[in-house]
Amino acid sequence: MQHVAHPERIVDPAALDAVLSAAIGERGARSPQQALVAELKPVLQAGRREIETRFMASQDGAMAMAGTSWLIDTIVRALHRITAQTLFRVSNPTKGEKLAICAVGGYGRAELAPQSDIDLLFLLPYKATPHTEQVIEFLLYVLWDLGLKVGHATRSVDDSLRQATGDITIRTALLEARLISGDEDLFADLEKRFEREVIEGSGIGFVDAKLAERDQRHQRLGDSRYVLEPNIKEGKGGLRDLHGLLWIAKYLFRVRGLDELVERGILSRDEASRFHRAEIFLWTVRCHLHYLTGRPEERLTFDVQAEIGRRMGYTDHAGSRGVERFMKHYFLIAKDVGDLTRIFIAALEAEQKRKPVSLWRRLIPGTKSIEGFKIDGGRLSLVSDRAFEDDPVNLLRLFHVAETHRLDIHPHAIRLVTQSLKLIDGKLRADPEANRLFMEILTSRIDPENSLRRLNEAGVFGRFIPDFGRVVAQMQYDMYHVYTVDEHTIFALAQLHKIEAGELKDELPLASSIVDTIASRRALYLAVLLHDIAKGRPGDHSELGAKIALKLGPRLGLDAEETETVSWLVLHHLVMSRTAFKRDIDDPKTIQDFVARVQSPERLKLLLILTACDIRAVGPNVWNGWKAALLRELYRRAQELMSGGVVADPRDVRIAKVQEQVRELLPEFDAADFAAFTQRGYPFYWLSHDPVTLARHARLMREADRNQAPLTVANRVDLSRSVTEVTVYTADHPGLFSRIAGALSLAGAMIVDARIVTMVNGMALDTFWVQDAQGDAFDRPDKLARLAVLFENVLGGKLDPRKELKRRPALPSRTRVFTVAPRVLIDNKASAAHTVVEVNGRDRPALLFDLTRALTAQGVQISGAKITTYGEKVVDVFYVKDIFGLKIEHESKIRDIREALVRVLTEGDGEPAAKPAAAKAKVTA
């Protein structure tokens, strides 16, 4: 147990004994339980206040853990003494009435976080007697009445040993058992027999089980130490991983702590120091979590990260927020934990003479040499511990050879890598051979993800490419990105490799079909590596990254053309997704502007593949069929324009061709029916839908006319694009879009795209593409049936969507921590016929409904909309006209629209996302 300074200021054992004795003697009408609880509560509260005060002043989690353990130890001892010696005193106890109270788990290590459970083992020589049952029951009831969360077990020594033999969890708990109060001989007997009857001869099995347990835990919590809301106790790189190493050390080597591991040569003094620093940091964060939330919270969620960072002294700097610096430190500590795990396993192997297949691979007979390295236990290792000093290029060559021959790298070799990182200097970075090896690892057709992750975990990646080192453990403080920048980048490269290997043909058919036709393979891989390389720096990361590419390309052996291609891709790596998701790709101007920027078919191919890799690497469920379909359609239309296949004919000729195609799809229409249909649509209508959709519209409108239906709703589920198309045909009137959006929100449908058409006869033909909350098609029959009812009630005036949506619960508190500066961009260049209004702000219930109501109130006609959500941020794009069907170009009107939308963004949430003054309008005339 760590030394606790002035423990009597937390709780004085002698004074506590006196207080409890007096309470029992003077309890009056109160029961003994009530009397003790009344005296212990203020003692517990005062002790906790003292510990928290010390913790806030020192920022020392170890002190808080040890202090809390001391407080609980003292209370349990005093309570046991008064219970056994006064309340249930036995003048001459038999051997069977002996009792030892032991701390187990984290409490057994004297590492008790402020809100953690208290795990107790009531140890008996045999089965419980009535006397010991009375004592244990009384103790537990008092502890529970104090509000303590007590986990307990009552077992004899024999029961404990028997259960430990068959249950790895109980065995681990007993490994750290500590006597708090009671019979010392009984506890000593348990310790001796546990070592002799349970531990002896079972070391390999225990290690095997703990490593398997660790792997299962990692898998359950997301097998990455770089998730942005990490579990600091159970997650990869967290406290439990450190505990696991100590458990294994205690089990195999009978040590009590780090110092003994250093003495035995298992860890170096520096490695033990890293272990201790990681432990202290994680303890401190955990204590802050418990104090801040008032509960045993182990997840470092978004809503607490900023405050804990502030409490730990992480302040905002130019280009870097305090919370991001705090989380970067956390992820670097998590990485250290991974390094220590590998180092420790290497040391275990060196200690073990027997290497079972289940844990360590069997030695291959003889020593096999391969490209200057050797095979040890089936894994690549070093011929000499001086291999890196003799030739620093070996720091890259080791990983290259391992990848080429599909070999694991021996933990001892990795340990030497981490100890040799200082050899990666300017001279090695300029070495042509080292750069060749790196590029071959990056562009390998075997498994670049595994090799790059090894390079990153070992620290080589960030030292060899210093700009990448700046984004190692760099978090992005939002709800859209799930991983740190370095982890996201490696995932993106993994996606590229899978595309090349043909593993994503079903999910990415277009990218998979064109990847083998590109001429700039090396440039594409380097562009994926560098696309986010400048994240976290002041300025536009795309522009800064493009400059980095110009410097790094020649160093890595790329020629001038390849380097320029990489730089262009990094600069424009967001243009394709922004165009597909935020602009109307049925508008010829959108395609023309996109092609003018991309210019060549080769760049178009590279950009499509890079965009797909980038989005798929953001996090689970970010990529879906709808996004894939939009990107494919943008690619095909741009390709057609580049090859001269679009807008070659005048508008009237193109409309006539479309109508001919539609006529072939409507054999059941006579000439009069078809003529009536063609007379209803304005020219824009015919060029903004494909022939199959137009034929569906024709049937829908004819059916509505025959039934004289005031409202017709048609749903079509498109599973290939993960979207449901909802078409509404009804009389047009101001605010119709807003009411439809409100009905869809009430039904739980998320609008991702919308196209609004008013026909010549004054009827509105509005099409919405919607998904459910998980990003899948909105296709449940019960929800679709409810949607039809909601449309009827909302459009008929029976239901006010505004009132209903206001009753919806607010966003979860952990998401409200994010601030998104409101921004309104008004662009008159993006479309030939419309003004494009882009609204950026924090998402909330009813936001789309409120925005469209505001536009309607300004006399704006909405012709279409694109709705995209990036975590807590929403980007809504509206294609609009004024009441005369023209673009909105008057400056005062633009100002009024902007101010109305900013008010919605800043006031509609009840908790402003940012000050209105932060909002700006960009007007492109």
Disulfide bonds with the S-S distance in Angstrom:
none
